Amino acid sequence: MAEEQAIPAATVIVMRELADGPPELLMVERAAAMRFAGGALVFPGGRIDPGDHALAATLGGDPEDMAARIAAIRETLEEAGVAVGLDIAPAAIPELARAVYAGEPMGELIAAAGGTLHPQELVPFTRWLPRGVHHKVFDTRFYLARAPADAEPVADGSENVRVFWMSARDVLAEADAERAHIIFPTRRNLERLALFACWADAVADARAHEPRTVTPWIERREDGDRLCIPDDLGYPVTWQALGEAMRG
């Protein structure tokens, strides 16, 4: 059977700094009924749609990267009601999020609300493309974004049931205690994000590593099969027992 064609997607890691303690990340709990990563904690994101490409074409730059940035901004609005890469009055965000979720053109909505897109504020972090899996395959670009001041996330109540702020280490602890589920790419990225004491650390790390696409592979071993990733891309943990890895 031929492998399913990869779906272009984008994800944004929204980070807010605290006066005391490590940065917190915007996490989304997907509805249990979702086919991909149902019930798992993930970062906001989703597939890149034709509207994202259309808006990207008006902004210049690399068209694929720009469409992914637009998708990341749109999905964060839709899924959490948080505006990243976007200068807009806070009072306009709830209605903008509802209209974008309903499928209205985001560019026109932002212009009508007196807002301005700033997709360049998103920082490329990584890109993941699984192979040999039995679920939909997403070619996902990950971006970093600073949390807007006083951002108050709201679950969309459809694709996700909960949105919240939590440090990378605490999300990992929740998963280790079996109070939460995280898929393999999310776990590896959380482990990497847990290394950073601030936004500047995360940006410096992103810029210090070549933006190669991460494609996990299975390594057959006498002591048990492992799901592995390259060891030169900034990840402190580069493998997990295959039987323990949640892949989607």
C-alpha atoms as one frame of an Amber mdcrd trajectory, in Angstrom:
protein
   0.000   0.000   0.000   1.378   3.454  -0.952   2.127   5.801   1.908  -0.424
   8.552   2.389   0.734  11.910   1.019   1.925  14.295   3.720  -0.404  17.193
   4.590   1.365  20.565   4.994   0.717  21.920   8.494   1.946  24.509  10.963
   2.215  24.655  14.738   3.108  27.530  17.038   4.756  27.260  20.440   3.423
  30.288  22.288   5.672  31.187  25.208   5.019  33.585  28.058   7.708  34.595
  30.506   7.083  34.838  34.240   8.741  37.019  36.833   9.691  33.893  38.756
  10.148  30.465  37.214  10.495  28.969  33.733   8.409  30.174  30.792   4.937
  28.748  30.326   3.642  27.365  27.041   0.167  27.503  25.548  -1.131  23.925
  25.476  -4.279  22.548  23.871  -6.067  19.350  24.871  -7.591  17.816  21.771
 -11.065  16.324  21.922 -10.960  12.569  22.469 -13.027  11.982  19.312 -10.425
  13.561  17.011  -8.862  11.023  14.641  -5.347  12.383  15.033  -3.917  12.692
  18.562  -7.350  12.431  20.131  -7.210  13.373  23.815  -3.559  14.437  23.623
  -1.942  17.680  24.727  -0.481  19.546  21.750   0.567  23.022  20.672  -2.003
  25.023  18.664  -1.843  24.251  14.967  -3.309  22.505  11.970  -3.184  22.084
   8.232  -2.294  24.895   5.851  -5.335  25.718   3.735  -5.795  27.544   0.392
  -6.785  30.760   2.179  -3.428  30.789   3.949  -1.634  30.536   0.610  -3.803
  33.292  -0.883  -3.028  35.676   1.972   0.660  34.713   1.934   0.874  35.629
  -1.760   0.051  39.245  -0.877   2.840  39.489   1.685   5.920  38.338  -0.249
   8.769  36.179   1.014   9.073  32.435   0.649   5.502  31.359  -0.233   5.543
  28.040   1.630   7.063  29.500   4.789   4.730  32.500   4.716   1.645  30.302
   4.236   2.760  28.214   7.213   3.182  31.337   9.347  -0.303  32.517   8.356
  -1.728  29.090   9.207  -0.001  29.146  12.607  -1.489  32.561  13.379  -4.947
  31.504  12.185  -4.971  28.211  14.065  -3.923  29.883  17.324  -6.821  32.289
  16.932  -9.270  29.512  16.111  -8.185  27.035  18.755  -7.300  29.308  21.655
  -8.494  32.838  20.922  -4.910  34.121  21.226  -3.460  36.562  18.696   0.208
  35.992  17.848   1.975  37.691  14.944  -0.876  40.172  14.937  -1.275  43.768
  16.138  -4.953  44.232  16.981  -7.086  45.680  19.763  -7.683  43.004  22.437
 -11.420  43.714  22.387 -11.568  42.670  18.716  -9.970  39.266  19.250 -13.030
  37.196  20.368 -15.128  38.199  17.350 -12.139  37.804  15.024 -11.540  34.294
  16.362 -15.200  33.343  15.836 -15.258  34.691  12.289 -11.979  33.015  11.334
 -13.219  29.722  12.787 -16.359  30.096  10.650 -14.149  30.281   7.553 -14.255
  33.986   6.747 -11.085  35.395   5.094  -8.663  36.306   7.862  -6.880  39.059
   5.962 -10.104  40.949   5.295 -11.270  40.511   8.877  -8.006  41.847  10.283
  -8.086  44.861   7.970 -11.709  45.603   8.896 -10.782  45.508  12.584  -7.885
  47.909  12.062  -5.269  45.248  12.756  -1.961  44.413  11.119  -0.330  41.051
  10.483   3.290  40.592  11.581   4.133  37.016  10.550   7.853  37.831  10.700
   7.530  37.850  14.502   7.236  34.056  14.451  10.599  32.299  14.771  11.177
  28.996  12.912  11.957  26.292  15.477  11.793  22.887  13.790   9.982  20.826
  11.187   8.717  17.258  11.569   7.690  14.777   8.881   6.920  11.231  10.104
   7.184   8.220   7.809   5.816   4.691   8.020   2.905   5.485  10.348  -0.689
   4.276  10.187  -2.357   7.664  10.632  -2.503  10.875   8.634   0.973  12.184
   7.894   1.591  15.875   8.540   4.600  17.825   7.285   4.597  20.288  10.171
   6.578  23.480  10.557   6.966  24.598  14.186   7.341  28.271  15.101   8.049
  30.112  18.348   5.933  33.119  19.302   5.880  35.449  22.287   2.600  35.442
  24.162   0.697  38.732  23.882   0.349  40.624  27.157  -2.531  39.359  29.299
  -3.562  36.751  26.734  -6.551  34.762  28.013  -6.953  31.538  25.981 -10.403
  30.079  25.378 -11.067  26.538  24.104 -13.025  26.343  20.863 -15.160  23.541
  22.327 -15.008  21.523  19.110 -11.520  20.337  18.193 -10.242  20.972  21.697
 -11.741  20.832  25.162  -9.132  22.736  27.183  -6.413  25.350  26.689  -4.020
  26.411  29.422  -0.569  27.721  30.314   1.996  25.324  31.768   5.772  24.996
  31.792   7.353  22.343  29.591   8.625  20.447  32.622   5.188  20.401  34.233
   3.534  19.099  31.064   6.099  16.300  30.936   5.450  15.550  34.615   1.711
  15.324  33.930   2.369  12.854  31.130   4.789  10.799  33.239   2.147  10.595
  35.979  -0.363   9.388  33.320  -2.609  12.390  33.899  -2.051  13.517  30.310
  -1.105  12.061  26.927   1.481  13.513  24.554   2.571  12.176  21.186   6.215
  11.493  20.323   6.995  14.822  18.550   5.364  16.847  21.328   7.358  15.010
  24.003  10.658  15.521  22.217   9.935  19.209  21.696   8.818  19.691  25.304
  12.092  18.129  26.478  13.987  20.609  24.330  11.836  23.546  25.465  12.384
  22.578  29.110  16.050  23.582  28.665  15.188  27.256  28.179  15.017  29.754
  31.044  13.552  32.523  28.889  12.329  33.529  25.440  15.796  34.674  24.382
  17.229  31.226  25.157  14.619  29.569  22.945  15.271  31.927  20.039  19.039
  31.506  20.338  18.697  27.723  20.307  16.383  27.807  17.287  18.888  29.923
  15.358  21.845  27.784  16.413  20.546  24.600  14.788  20.191  23.860  11.120
  16.473  23.734  10.253  16.530  20.163   8.934  13.324  18.171   8.794  13.041
  15.632  11.615  11.886  12.201  10.436  11.878   9.563  13.192  13.018   6.043
  12.369  12.785   2.673  14.095  16.035   1.161  15.316  15.888  -2.598  15.883
  17.798  -3.666  19.016  18.119  -6.833  21.053  16.838  -5.030  24.147  13.795
  -3.673  22.307  12.979  -1.505  19.314  13.490   2.232  19.604  11.929   5.222
  17.872  14.820   7.589  17.178  15.607  11.080  15.902  18.967  12.683  14.938
  21.285  13.644  17.800  22.564  16.946  16.369  19.400  19.064  16.276  19.291
  20.288  19.856  17.113  17.586  21.408  18.318  16.313  24.800  16.449  13.005
  24.368  16.691  11.347  20.967  14.911   8.026  21.391  12.054   6.292  23.159
  11.096   2.644  23.423   8.813   2.002  20.467   6.173   0.344  22.613   5.973
   3.447  24.818   5.836   6.042  22.040   2.450   7.542  21.185   2.692   8.364
  17.486  -0.778   9.745  16.783
